[in-house]
């Protein structure tokens, strides 16, 4: 229907409708807002919604298009923003009672770039406390639920962003990924989520979890949409000391469905899933890429266990360093999940931290050897379904053993999760693709080619239990 967004509308589709005059950004934004009002009390995807401001911005976007000023593919497109990124509309909470009251109400670089590209900021999506904790029903914040089954978790600290996209509440969202928090909820919720190379997207204006691991990335219905978003948010910014001065290519230039000659490495550490449909979906996805002309090889990821130990030390140490000054004053206000991480990190020494960073550097150099032989490494994003929220409260850490995302976070590589099917219980299955640093073009080329050949992402987008209609 003109003026309304279907649940599986992509940025491309919406943009075409806007430029044909079949709808307006104001009507689309109003439609998204109505969906949030009707459905989000059950889902818990949003912490705050900027109704008045987003409608005003949408009207301005319409006037600009009418006047011939087209800002590009994101012009007039509504976004959700994870509530650890600062925005000018109001205070950022980090979903914590221990949040600082003096955080700035101003846009960081990523938000400024989105607005400059004409994007509409619909609101702030829910997260886990400081992007570190776990769902905590004792706190006065929404718990992001899986739109496929509300008894299951949406996964990771960008779970609100994933739920919002999967349920058709926004066309795209921004998440952060320190160990998988874009890719895991993307997998659990049946959308596409991209973790860029460390430093490619500036992370100033975002509350840190771990300074040397944090990344900001797009979450959308398709790899092509993620490429469109990355095009706008990538690039050096002097406010972030780790921001790379890398040339930014055209990320959609090679997205033509052709993967002939590309080399796909399959991680031999892969273990059988409890659900055989998960393994079958992965095998089918690899077979599809082979049918498209890709060559498939087995690869061994070097020093996996050593790198995972180093990752845990770095993550905990850097998180503790950020929170240490407020822990004595606000300890009781933190959730249990965050407290457990800080308490464990308190036993790490400076020597542990330095050694762990050296391990990361050594394994990174060794892992580059893999990408001299293959272009992309494929694995399941998670070997198991999302955990039930009730089970997560009983055993808060068991789920992390099933995900394969942290290895690439520890190395700073780029990685993406794309949907490849449904489990026996009707929950989405995600495939992770990883590439060498700054090889987003290649990564997106493979993900997009799969999605052009197999419409799993479109079929999944039409099937969630909370349909957003």
TORKOL-4160 file (C-alpha; in steps of 0.2 Angstrom, whole numbers, padded with zeros to 4 digits, m for minus):
469
<pt num="1" X="0000" Y="0000" Z="0000"/>
<pt num="2" X="0007" Y="0017" Z="m0004"/>
<pt num="3" X="0013" Y="0026" Z="0011"/>
<pt num="4" X="0016" Y="0011" Z="0021"/>
<pt num="5" X="0031" Y="0000" Z="0023"/>
<pt num="6" X="0030" Y="m0019" Z="0020"/>
<pt num="7" X="0039" Y="m0029" Z="0033"/>
<pt num="8" X="0052" Y="m0035" Z="0021"/>
<pt num="9" X="0055" Y="m0018" Z="0012"/>
<pt num="10" X="0073" Y="m0015" Z="0009"/>
<pt num="11" X="0082" Y="0002" Z="0008"/>
<pt num="12" X="0083" Y="0000" Z="m0010"/>
<pt num="13" X="0064" Y="m0003" Z="m0012"/>
<pt num="14" X="0059" Y="0011" Z="m0001"/>
<pt num="15" X="0071" Y="0023" Z="m0010"/>
<pt num="16" X="0064" Y="0018" Z="m0026"/>
<pt num="17" X="0046" Y="0021" Z="m0020"/>
<pt num="18" X="0051" Y="0038" Z="m0013"/>
<pt num="19" X="0059" Y="0044" Z="m0029"/>
<pt num="20" X="0044" Y="0038" Z="m0039"/>
<pt num="21" X="0032" Y="0048" Z="m0028"/>
<pt num="22" X="0023" Y="0032" Z="m0023"/>
<pt num="23" X="0025" Y="0037" Z="m0005"/>
<pt num="24" X="0034" Y="0050" Z="0006"/>
<pt num="25" X="0046" Y="0049" Z="0020"/>
<pt num="26" X="0034" Y="0057" Z="0032"/>
<pt num="27" X="0021" Y="0043" Z="0028"/>
<pt num="28" X="0033" Y="0029" Z="0030"/>
<pt num="29" X="0040" Y="0036" Z="0046"/>
<pt num="30" X="0022" Y="0038" Z="0053"/>
<pt num="31" X="0018" Y="0020" Z="0048"/>
<pt num="32" X="0034" Y="0014" Z="0057"/>
<pt num="33" X="0029" Y="0024" Z="0072"/>
<pt num="34" X="0012" Y="0016" Z="0072"/>
<pt num="35" X="0020" Y="m0001" Z="0071"/>
<pt num="36" X="0031" Y="0002" Z="0086"/>
<pt num="37" X="0016" Y="0009" Z="0097"/>
<pt num="38" X="0005" Y="m0007" Z="0093"/>
<pt num="39" X="0019" Y="m0020" Z="0094"/>
<pt num="40" X="0034" Y="m0015" Z="0104"/>
<pt num="41" X="0026" Y="m0017" Z="0121"/>
<pt num="42" X="0028" Y="m0036" Z="0118"/>
<pt num="43" X="0045" Y="m0035" Z="0109"/>
<pt num="44" X="0055" Y="m0023" Z="0119"/>
<pt num="45" X="0065" Y="m0016" Z="0104"/>
<pt num="46" X="0065" Y="0002" Z="0108"/>
<pt num="47" X="0070" Y="0012" Z="0124"/>
<pt num="48" X="0064" Y="0029" Z="0117"/>
<pt num="49" X="0055" Y="0035" Z="0101"/>
<pt num="50" X="0058" Y="0052" Z="0094"/>
<pt num="51" X="0041" Y="0054" Z="0087"/>
<pt num="52" X="0040" Y="0073" Z="0084"/>
<pt num="53" X="0058" Y="0075" Z="0079"/>
<pt num="54" X="0058" Y="0060" Z="0067"/>
<pt num="55" X="0042" Y="0066" Z="0058"/>
<pt num="56" X="0049" Y="0084" Z="0056"/>
<pt num="57" X="0065" Y="0077" Z="0049"/>
<pt num="58" X="0055" Y="0066" Z="0037"/>
<pt num="59" X="0045" Y="0081" Z="0031"/>
<pt num="60" X="0061" Y="0090" Z="0028"/>
<pt num="61" X="0068" Y="0075" Z="0018"/>
<pt num="62" X="0052" Y="0075" Z="0007"/>
<pt num="63" X="0054" Y="0094" Z="0004"/>
<pt num="64" X="0072" Y="0091" Z="m0001"/>
<pt num="65" X="0068" Y="0077" Z="m0014"/>
<pt num="66" X="0054" Y="0088" Z="m0021"/>
<pt num="67" X="0066" Y="0102" Z="m0023"/>
<pt num="68" X="0079" Y="0091" Z="m0032"/>
<pt num="69" X="0091" Y="0089" Z="m0018"/>
<pt num="70" X="0094" Y="0070" Z="m0016"/>
<pt num="71" X="0106" Y="0065" Z="m0002"/>
<pt num="72" X="0108" Y="0048" Z="m0008"/>
<pt num="73" X="0101" Y="0030" Z="m0005"/>
<pt num="74" X="0098" Y="0034" Z="0014"/>
<pt num="75" X="0088" Y="0049" Z="0011"/>
<pt num="76" X="0072" Y="0048" Z="0020"/>
<pt num="77" X="0075" Y="0031" Z="0027"/>
<pt num="78" X="0070" Y="0028" Z="0046"/>
<pt num="79" X="0084" Y="0020" Z="0057"/>
<pt num="80" X="0085" Y="0014" Z="0075"/>
<pt num="81" X="0100" Y="0018" Z="0085"/>
<pt num="82" X="0107" Y="0007" Z="0099"/>
<pt num="83" X="0106" Y="0016" Z="0115"/>
<pt num="84" X="0125" Y="0018" Z="0118"/>
<pt num="85" X="0127" Y="0030" Z="0104"/>
<pt num="86" X="0125" Y="0048" Z="0108"/>
<pt num="87" X="0111" Y="0058" Z="0099"/>
<pt num="88" X="0105" Y="0076" Z="0101"/>
<pt num="89" X="0087" Y="0071" Z="0105"/>
<pt num="90" X="0090" Y="0066" Z="0123"/>
<pt num="91" X="0101" Y="0057" Z="0136"/>
<pt num="92" X="0108" Y="0041" Z="0132"/>
<pt num="93" X="0105" Y="0028" Z="0146"/>
<pt num="94" X="0116" Y="0013" Z="0141"/>
<pt num="95" X="0101" Y="0003" Z="0148"/>
<pt num="96" X="0109" Y="0006" Z="0165"/>
<pt num="97" X="0104" Y="0013" Z="0182"/>
<pt num="98" X="0123" Y="0017" Z="0184"/>
<pt num="99" X="0123" Y="0028" Z="0168"/>
<pt num="100" X="0132" Y="0045" Z="0169"/>
<pt num="101" X="0120" Y="0060" Z="0170"/>
<pt num="102" X="0132" Y="0072" Z="0161"/>
<pt num="103" X="0134" Y="0062" Z="0145"/>
<pt num="104" X="0132" Y="0074" Z="0130"/>
<pt num="105" X="0116" Y="0076" Z="0121"/>
<pt num="106" X="0124" Y="0078" Z="0104"/>
<pt num="107" X="0127" Y="0067" Z="0089"/>
<pt num="108" X="0143" Y="0057" Z="0087"/>
<pt num="109" X="0152" Y="0055" Z="0070"/>
<pt num="110" X="0141" Y="0040" Z="0064"/>
<pt num="111" X="0125" Y="0049" Z="0068"/>
<pt num="112" X="0131" Y="0065" Z="0060"/>
<pt num="113" X="0135" Y="0055" Z="0044"/>
<pt num="114" X="0118" Y="0047" Z="0044"/>
<pt num="115" X="0109" Y="0063" Z="0046"/>
<pt num="116" X="0120" Y="0071" Z="0032"/>
<pt num="117" X="0115" Y="0057" Z="0021"/>
<pt num="118" X="0096" Y="0061" Z="0024"/>
<pt num="119" X="0092" Y="0046" Z="0036"/>
<pt num="120" X="0078" Y="0048" Z="0049"/>
<pt num="121" X="0082" Y="0044" Z="0067"/>
<pt num="122" X="0067" Y="0035" Z="0073"/>
<pt num="123" X="0073" Y="0031" Z="0091"/>
<pt num="124" X="0085" Y="0022" Z="0102"/>
<pt num="125" X="0085" Y="0003" Z="0103"/>
<pt num="126" X="0086" Y="m0007" Z="0118"/>
<pt num="127" X="0102" Y="m0016" Z="0123"/>
<pt num="128" X="0111" Y="m0025" Z="0137"/>
<pt num="129" X="0118" Y="m0014" Z="0151"/>
<pt num="130" X="0133" Y="m0005" Z="0144"/>
<pt num="131" X="0133" Y="m0017" Z="0130"/>
<pt num="132" X="0140" Y="m0030" Z="0143"/>
<pt num="133" X="0127" Y="m0037" Z="0153"/>
<pt num="134" X="0113" Y="m0049" Z="0150"/>
<pt num="135" X="0094" Y="m0048" Z="0151"/>
<pt num="136" X="0089" Y="m0043" Z="0169"/>
<pt num="137" X="0071" Y="m0044" Z="0174"/>
<pt num="138" X="0074" Y="m0034" Z="0190"/>
<pt num="139" X="0079" Y="m0018" Z="0181"/>
<pt num="140" X="0066" Y="m0006" Z="0174"/>
<pt num="141" X="0071" Y="m0008" Z="0156"/>
<pt num="142" X="0063" Y="m0018" Z="0142"/>
<pt num="143" X="0071" Y="m0035" Z="0138"/>
<pt num="144" X="0073" Y="m0037" Z="0119"/>
<pt num="145" X="0063" Y="m0052" Z="0114"/>
<pt num="146" X="0066" Y="m0063" Z="0098"/>
<pt num="147" X="0052" Y="m0058" Z="0086"/>
<pt num="148" X="0051" Y="m0076" Z="0080"/>
<pt num="149" X="0046" Y="m0082" Z="0097"/>
<pt num="150" X="0044" Y="m0070" Z="0112"/>
<pt num="151" X="0051" Y="m0083" Z="0124"/>
<pt num="152" X="0068" Y="m0083" Z="0116"/>
<pt num="153" X="0082" Y="m0070" Z="0118"/>
<pt num="154" X="0086" Y="m0059" Z="0103"/>
<pt num="155" X="0104" Y="m0061" Z="0107"/>
<pt num="156" X="0119" Y="m0049" Z="0111"/>
<pt num="157" X="0119" Y="m0031" Z="0116"/>
<pt num="158" X="0113" Y="m0025" Z="0099"/>
<pt num="159" X="0097" Y="m0036" Z="0101"/>
<pt num="160" X="0085" Y="m0022" Z="0101"/>
<pt num="161" X="0092" Y="m0016" Z="0084"/>
<pt num="162" X="0090" Y="m0033" Z="0077"/>
<pt num="163" X="0072" Y="m0035" Z="0084"/>
<pt num="164" X="0067" Y="m0019" Z="0077"/>
<pt num="165" X="0073" Y="m0023" Z="0059"/>
<pt num="166" X="0067" Y="m0040" Z="0060"/>
<pt num="167" X="0049" Y="m0034" Z="0065"/>
<pt num="168" X="0048" Y="m0021" Z="0052"/>
<pt num="169" X="0049" Y="m0007" Z="0065"/>
<pt num="170" X="0063" Y="0002" Z="0055"/>
<pt num="171" X="0072" Y="m0001" Z="0038"/>
<pt num="172" X="0089" Y="m0002" Z="0046"/>
<pt num="173" X="0098" Y="0000" Z="0062"/>
<pt num="174" X="0115" Y="0004" Z="0070"/>
<pt num="175" X="0123" Y="m0009" Z="0082"/>
<pt num="176" X="0139" Y="m0011" Z="0090"/>
<pt num="177" X="0150" Y="m0027" Z="0090"/>
<pt num="178" X="0164" Y="m0031" Z="0102"/>
<pt num="179" X="0163" Y="m0050" Z="0102"/>
<pt num="180" X="0148" Y="m0053" Z="0091"/>
<pt num="181" X="0134" Y="m0041" Z="0096"/>
<pt num="182" X="0129" Y="m0036" Z="0079"/>
<pt num="183" X="0132" Y="m0054" Z="0071"/>
<pt num="184" X="0124" Y="m0064" Z="0085"/>
<pt num="185" X="0107" Y="m0055" Z="0086"/>
<pt num="186" X="0107" Y="m0054" Z="0067"/>
<pt num="187" X="0108" Y="m0073" Z="0066"/>
<pt num="188" X="0095" Y="m0076" Z="0080"/>
<pt num="189" X="0083" Y="m0063" Z="0072"/>
<pt num="190" X="0085" Y="m0068" Z="0054"/>
<pt num="191" X="0093" Y="m0052" Z="0047"/>
<pt num="192" X="0110" Y="m0047" Z="0040"/>
<pt num="193" X="0123" Y="m0039" Z="0052"/>
<pt num="194" X="0140" Y="m0032" Z="0047"/>
<pt num="195" X="0155" Y="m0030" Z="0059"/>
<pt num="196" X="0167" Y="m0018" Z="0050"/>
<pt num="197" X="0186" Y="m0019" Z="0051"/>
<pt num="198" X="0192" Y="m0012" Z="0068"/>
<pt num="199" X="0194" Y="0007" Z="0065"/>
<pt num="200" X="0185" Y="0008" Z="0049"/>
<pt num="201" X="0170" Y="0016" Z="0057"/>
<pt num="202" X="0174" Y="0029" Z="0070"/>
<pt num="203" X="0168" Y="0024" Z="0087"/>
<pt num="204" X="0169" Y="0041" Z="0096"/>
<pt num="205" X="0151" Y="0047" Z="0102"/>
<pt num="206" X="0148" Y="0029" Z="0108"/>
<pt num="207" X="0150" Y="0023" Z="0126"/>
<pt num="208" X="0165" Y="0010" Z="0126"/>
<pt num="209" X="0164" Y="m0008" Z="0131"/>
<pt num="210" X="0182" Y="m0012" Z="0126"/>
<pt num="211" X="0193" Y="0001" Z="0117"/>
<pt num="212" X="0203" Y="m0010" Z="0107"/>
<pt num="213" X="0189" Y="m0022" Z="0101"/>
<pt num="214" X="0173" Y="m0011" Z="0099"/>
<pt num="215" X="0166" Y="m0008" Z="0082"/>
<pt num="216" X="0150" Y="0000" Z="0075"/>
<pt num="217" X="0141" Y="m0008" Z="0061"/>
<pt num="218" X="0124" Y="m0009" Z="0051"/>
<pt num="219" X="0110" Y="m0021" Z="0053"/>
<pt num="220" X="0097" Y="m0022" Z="0039"/>
<pt num="221" X="0087" Y="m0034" Z="0029"/>
<pt num="222" X="0101" Y="m0038" Z="0016"/>
<pt num="223" X="0120" Y="m0037" Z="0013"/>
<pt num="224" X="0116" Y="m0024" Z="m0001"/>
<pt num="225" X="0108" Y="m0013" Z="0012"/>
<pt num="226" X="0122" Y="m0015" Z="0024"/>
<pt num="227" X="0134" Y="m0009" Z="0010"/>
<pt num="228" X="0123" Y="0006" Z="0007"/>
<pt num="229" X="0124" Y="0011" Z="0026"/>
<pt num="230" X="0143" Y="0007" Z="0027"/>
<pt num="231" X="0146" Y="0018" Z="0013"/>
<pt num="232" X="0140" Y="0033" Z="0023"/>
<pt num="233" X="0147" Y="0029" Z="0040"/>
<pt num="234" X="0164" Y="0023" Z="0036"/>
<pt num="235" X="0180" Y="0034" Z="0035"/>
<pt num="236" X="0192" Y="0042" Z="0046"/>
<pt num="237" X="0187" Y="0054" Z="0060"/>
<pt num="238" X="0200" Y="0064" Z="0070"/>
<pt num="239" X="0190" Y="0062" Z="0086"/>
<pt num="240" X="0194" Y="0043" Z="0087"/>
<pt num="241" X="0212" Y="0040" Z="0089"/>
<pt num="242" X="0210" Y="0022" Z="0082"/>
<pt num="243" X="0201" Y="0028" Z="0067"/>
<pt num="244" X="0209" Y="0022" Z="0051"/>
<pt num="245" X="0215" Y="0033" Z="0037"/>
<pt num="246" X="0210" Y="0020" Z="0024"/>
<pt num="247" X="0203" Y="0024" Z="0007"/>
<pt num="248" X="0184" Y="0020" Z="0006"/>
<pt num="249" X="0179" Y="0011" Z="m0010"/>
<pt num="250" X="0162" Y="0009" Z="m0017"/>
<pt num="251" X="0155" Y="m0005" Z="m0007"/>
<pt num="252" X="0141" Y="m0009" Z="m0019"/>
<pt num="253" X="0152" Y="m0008" Z="m0035"/>
<pt num="254" X="0155" Y="m0027" Z="m0035"/>
<pt num="255" X="0138" Y="m0033" Z="m0029"/>
<pt num="256" X="0132" Y="m0041" Z="m0045"/>
<pt num="257" X="0130" Y="m0059" Z="m0040"/>
<pt num="258" X="0146" Y="m0065" Z="m0047"/>
<pt num="259" X="0158" Y="m0075" Z="m0036"/>
<pt num="260" X="0167" Y="m0084" Z="m0049"/>
<pt num="261" X="0184" Y="m0089" Z="m0044"/>
<pt num="262" X="0183" Y="m0083" Z="m0026"/>
<pt num="263" X="0189" Y="m0095" Z="m0013"/>
<pt num="264" X="0178" Y="m0099" Z="0002"/>
<pt num="265" X="0187" Y="m0107" Z="0017"/>
<pt num="266" X="0176" Y="m0118" Z="0028"/>
<pt num="267" X="0182" Y="m0119" Z="0046"/>
<pt num="268" X="0187" Y="m0137" Z="0051"/>
<pt num="269" X="0184" Y="m0133" Z="0069"/>
<pt num="270" X="0166" Y="m0134" Z="0065"/>
<pt num="271" X="0157" Y="m0146" Z="0077"/>
<pt num="272" X="0140" Y="m0154" Z="0074"/>
<pt num="273" X="0125" Y="m0144" Z="0080"/>
<pt num="274" X="0112" Y="m0151" Z="0092"/>
<pt num="275" X="0099" Y="m0148" Z="0078"/>
<pt num="276" X="0103" Y="m0157" Z="0062"/>
<pt num="277" X="0093" Y="m0144" Z="0052"/>
<pt num="278" X="0107" Y="m0131" Z="0057"/>
<pt num="279" X="0121" Y="m0141" Z="0049"/>
<pt num="280" X="0110" Y="m0145" Z="0034"/>
<pt num="281" X="0107" Y="m0126" Z="0031"/>
<pt num="282" X="0125" Y="m0122" Z="0032"/>
<pt num="283" X="0130" Y="m0136" Z="0020"/>
<pt num="284" X="0117" Y="m0130" Z="0008"/>
<pt num="285" X="0123" Y="m0112" Z="0009"/>
<pt num="286" X="0141" Y="m0118" Z="0005"/>
<pt num="287" X="0134" Y="m0129" Z="m0009"/>
<pt num="288" X="0125" Y="m0113" Z="m0016"/>
<pt num="289" X="0141" Y="m0103" Z="m0016"/>
<pt num="290" X="0150" Y="m0117" Z="m0025"/>
<pt num="291" X="0136" Y="m0118" Z="m0038"/>
<pt num="292" X="0139" Y="m0099" Z="m0041"/>
<pt num="293" X="0157" Y="m0103" Z="m0045"/>
<pt num="294" X="0166" Y="m0101" Z="m0029"/>
<pt num="295" X="0180" Y="m0113" Z="m0024"/>
<pt num="296" X="0178" Y="m0121" Z="m0007"/>
<pt num="297" X="0193" Y="m0127" Z="0004"/>
<pt num="298" X="0195" Y="m0132" Z="0022"/>
<pt num="299" X="0205" Y="m0121" Z="0033"/>
<pt num="300" X="0211" Y="m0122" Z="0051"/>
<pt num="301" X="0210" Y="m0106" Z="0062"/>
<pt num="302" X="0227" Y="m0104" Z="0071"/>
<pt num="303" X="0228" Y="m0103" Z="0090"/>
<pt num="304" X="0209" Y="m0103" Z="0092"/>
<pt num="305" X="0209" Y="m0107" Z="0111"/>
<pt num="306" X="0224" Y="m0096" Z="0115"/>
<pt num="307" X="0216" Y="m0081" Z="0106"/>
<pt num="308" X="0199" Y="m0084" Z="0115"/>
<pt num="309" X="0208" Y="m0083" Z="0132"/>
<pt num="310" X="0217" Y="m0067" Z="0127"/>
<pt num="311" X="0201" Y="m0060" Z="0121"/>
<pt num="312" X="0193" Y="m0063" Z="0137"/>
<pt num="313" X="0207" Y="m0054" Z="0147"/>
<pt num="314" X="0207" Y="m0039" Z="0135"/>
<pt num="315" X="0188" Y="m0037" Z="0135"/>
<pt num="316" X="0187" Y="m0038" Z="0154"/>
<pt num="317" X="0202" Y="m0027" Z="0158"/>
<pt num="318" X="0196" Y="m0013" Z="0146"/>
<pt num="319" X="0178" Y="m0014" Z="0152"/>
<pt num="320" X="0184" Y="m0013" Z="0170"/>
<pt num="321" X="0196" Y="0002" Z="0167"/>
<pt num="322" X="0181" Y="0012" Z="0160"/>
<pt num="323" X="0169" Y="0008" Z="0175"/>
<pt num="324" X="0182" Y="0007" Z="0189"/>
<pt num="325" X="0179" Y="0025" Z="0195"/>
<pt num="326" X="0160" Y="0023" Z="0197"/>
<pt num="327" X="0159" Y="0005" Z="0203"/>
<pt num="328" X="0162" Y="0010" Z="0221"/>
<pt num="329" X="0148" Y="0023" Z="0220"/>
<pt num="330" X="0136" Y="0013" Z="0210"/>
<pt num="331" X="0139" Y="m0005" Z="0213"/>
<pt num="332" X="0121" Y="m0009" Z="0218"/>
<pt num="333" X="0115" Y="m0001" Z="0202"/>
<pt num="334" X="0124" Y="m0012" Z="0190"/>
<pt num="335" X="0115" Y="m0028" Z="0184"/>
<pt num="336" X="0122" Y="m0046" Z="0189"/>
<pt num="337" X="0129" Y="m0049" Z="0172"/>
<pt num="338" X="0140" Y="m0034" Z="0172"/>
<pt num="339" X="0145" Y="m0036" Z="0190"/>
<pt num="340" X="0151" Y="m0054" Z="0186"/>
<pt num="341" X="0162" Y="m0048" Z="0172"/>
<pt num="342" X="0170" Y="m0034" Z="0182"/>
<pt num="343" X="0173" Y="m0045" Z="0197"/>
<pt num="344" X="0182" Y="m0058" Z="0186"/>
<pt num="345" X="0192" Y="m0044" Z="0177"/>
<pt num="346" X="0198" Y="m0038" Z="0194"/>
<pt num="347" X="0209" Y="m0053" Z="0195"/>
<pt num="348" X="0218" Y="m0050" Z="0179"/>
<pt num="349" X="0235" Y="m0041" Z="0181"/>
<pt num="350" X="0244" Y="m0029" Z="0170"/>
<pt num="351" X="0255" Y="m0043" Z="0164"/>
<pt num="352" X="0240" Y="m0053" Z="0159"/>
<pt num="353" X="0234" Y="m0039" Z="0149"/>
<pt num="354" X="0250" Y="m0035" Z="0140"/>
<pt num="355" X="0253" Y="m0053" Z="0136"/>
<pt num="356" X="0235" Y="m0055" Z="0129"/>
<pt num="357" X="0238" Y="m0040" Z="0117"/>
<pt num="358" X="0254" Y="m0048" Z="0111"/>
<pt num="359" X="0244" Y="m0065" Z="0108"/>
<pt num="360" X="0232" Y="m0055" Z="0098"/>
<pt num="361" X="0245" Y="m0047" Z="0087"/>
<pt num="362" X="0254" Y="m0064" Z="0085"/>
<pt num="363" X="0238" Y="m0073" Z="0080"/>
<pt num="364" X="0233" Y="m0059" Z="0069"/>
<pt num="365" X="0249" Y="m0060" Z="0059"/>
<pt num="366" X="0247" Y="m0079" Z="0057"/>
<pt num="367" X="0229" Y="m0078" Z="0052"/>
<pt num="368" X="0233" Y="m0066" Z="0038"/>
<pt num="369" X="0241" Y="m0082" Z="0030"/>
<pt num="370" X="0224" Y="m0090" Z="0029"/>
<pt num="371" X="0218" Y="m0075" Z="0018"/>
<pt num="372" X="0233" Y="m0078" Z="0006"/>
<pt num="373" X="0224" Y="m0094" Z="0001"/>
<pt num="374" X="0206" Y="m0090" Z="0003"/>
<pt num="375" X="0196" Y="m0074" Z="0001"/>
<pt num="376" X="0182" Y="m0078" Z="0014"/>
<pt num="377" X="0181" Y="m0090" Z="0029"/>
<pt num="378" X="0163" Y="m0097" Z="0032"/>
<pt num="379" X="0156" Y="m0104" Z="0048"/>
<pt num="380" X="0139" Y="m0105" Z="0057"/>
<pt num="381" X="0137" Y="m0089" Z="0067"/>
<pt num="382" X="0129" Y="m0100" Z="0081"/>
<pt num="383" X="0129" Y="m0119" Z="0082"/>
<pt num="384" X="0113" Y="m0118" Z="0092"/>
<pt num="385" X="0096" Y="m0109" Z="0093"/>
<pt num="386" X="0094" Y="m0093" Z="0103"/>
<pt num="387" X="0093" Y="m0097" Z="0122"/>
<pt num="388" X="0076" Y="m0096" Z="0130"/>
<pt num="389" X="0075" Y="m0081" Z="0142"/>
<pt num="390" X="0070" Y="m0092" Z="0156"/>
<pt num="391" X="0085" Y="m0103" Z="0154"/>
<pt num="392" X="0097" Y="m0089" Z="0151"/>
<pt num="393" X="0092" Y="m0083" Z="0169"/>
<pt num="394" X="0097" Y="m0100" Z="0176"/>
<pt num="395" X="0113" Y="m0102" Z="0166"/>
<pt num="396" X="0119" Y="m0085" Z="0159"/>
<pt num="397" X="0135" Y="m0090" Z="0151"/>
<pt num="398" X="0131" Y="m0107" Z="0142"/>
<pt num="399" X="0125" Y="m0099" Z="0126"/>
<pt num="400" X="0142" Y="m0090" Z="0122"/>
<pt num="401" X="0150" Y="m0107" Z="0119"/>
<pt num="402" X="0139" Y="m0109" Z="0104"/>
<pt num="403" X="0144" Y="m0094" Z="0094"/>
<pt num="404" X="0159" Y="m0092" Z="0083"/>
<pt num="405" X="0160" Y="m0073" Z="0082"/>
<pt num="406" X="0174" Y="m0068" Z="0095"/>
<pt num="407" X="0188" Y="m0075" Z="0085"/>
<pt num="408" X="0186" Y="m0062" Z="0072"/>
<pt num="409" X="0183" Y="m0048" Z="0085"/>
<pt num="410" X="0199" Y="m0052" Z="0093"/>
<pt num="411" X="0209" Y="m0050" Z="0077"/>
<pt num="412" X="0199" Y="m0035" Z="0071"/>
<pt num="413" X="0194" Y="m0043" Z="0055"/>
<pt num="414" X="0178" Y="m0039" Z="0046"/>
<pt num="415" X="0163" Y="m0052" Z="0047"/>
<pt num="416" X="0145" Y="m0053" Z="0042"/>
<pt num="417" X="0130" Y="m0064" Z="0047"/>
<pt num="418" X="0117" Y="m0068" Z="0034"/>
<pt num="419" X="0101" Y="m0079" Z="0037"/>
<pt num="420" X="0102" Y="m0096" Z="0028"/>
<pt num="421" X="0086" Y="m0105" Z="0035"/>
<pt num="422" X="0076" Y="m0110" Z="0050"/>
<pt num="423" X="0079" Y="m0123" Z="0063"/>
<pt num="424" X="0067" Y="m0137" Z="0068"/>
<pt num="425" X="0059" Y="m0125" Z="0080"/>
<pt num="426" X="0056" Y="m0112" Z="0067"/>
<pt num="427" X="0070" Y="m0100" Z="0073"/>
<pt num="428" X="0083" Y="m0092" Z="0061"/>
<pt num="429" X="0100" Y="m0099" Z="0057"/>
<pt num="430" X="0114" Y="m0088" Z="0052"/>
<pt num="431" X="0130" Y="m0090" Z="0042"/>
<pt num="432" X="0145" Y="m0080" Z="0047"/>
<pt num="433" X="0157" Y="m0075" Z="0033"/>
<pt num="434" X="0174" Y="m0067" Z="0038"/>
<pt num="435" X="0187" Y="m0058" Z="0028"/>
<pt num="436" X="0204" Y="m0050" Z="0030"/>
<pt num="437" X="0204" Y="m0032" Z="0037"/>
<pt num="438" X="0198" Y="m0019" Z="0025"/>
<pt num="439" X="0191" Y="m0032" Z="0013"/>
<pt num="440" X="0173" Y="m0027" Z="0016"/>
<pt num="441" X="0170" Y="m0027" Z="m0003"/>
<pt num="442" X="0174" Y="m0045" Z="m0005"/>
<pt num="443" X="0164" Y="m0050" Z="0010"/>
<pt num="444" X="0149" Y="m0041" Z="0004"/>
<pt num="445" X="0151" Y="m0048" Z="m0013"/>
<pt num="446" X="0149" Y="m0066" Z="m0007"/>
<pt num="447" X="0135" Y="m0062" Z="0005"/>
<pt num="448" X="0125" Y="m0052" Z="m0008"/>
<pt num="449" X="0128" Y="m0066" Z="m0021"/>
<pt num="450" X="0121" Y="m0079" Z="m0010"/>
<pt num="451" X="0106" Y="m0068" Z="m0006"/>
<pt num="452" X="0103" Y="m0065" Z="m0025"/>
<pt num="453" X="0103" Y="m0083" Z="m0028"/>
<pt num="454" X="0093" Y="m0089" Z="m0013"/>
<pt num="455" X="0079" Y="m0078" Z="m0006"/>
<pt num="456" X="0080" Y="m0085" Z="0012"/>
<pt num="457" X="0082" Y="m0067" Z="0019"/>
<pt num="458" X="0067" Y="m0061" Z="0010"/>
<pt num="459" X="0056" Y="m0076" Z="0016"/>
<pt num="460" X="0063" Y="m0075" Z="0033"/>
<pt num="461" X="0058" Y="m0057" Z="0034"/>
<pt num="462" X="0040" Y="m0061" Z="0030"/>
<pt num="463" X="0039" Y="m0074" Z="0043"/>
<pt num="464" X="0042" Y="m0067" Z="0061"/>
<pt num="465" X="0029" Y="m0071" Z="0074"/>
<pt num="466" X="0028" Y="m0052" Z="0079"/>
<pt num="467" X="0025" Y="m0046" Z="0061"/>
<pt num="468" X="0025" Y="m0027" Z="0064"/>
<pt num="469" X="0009" Y="m0025" Z="0053"/>
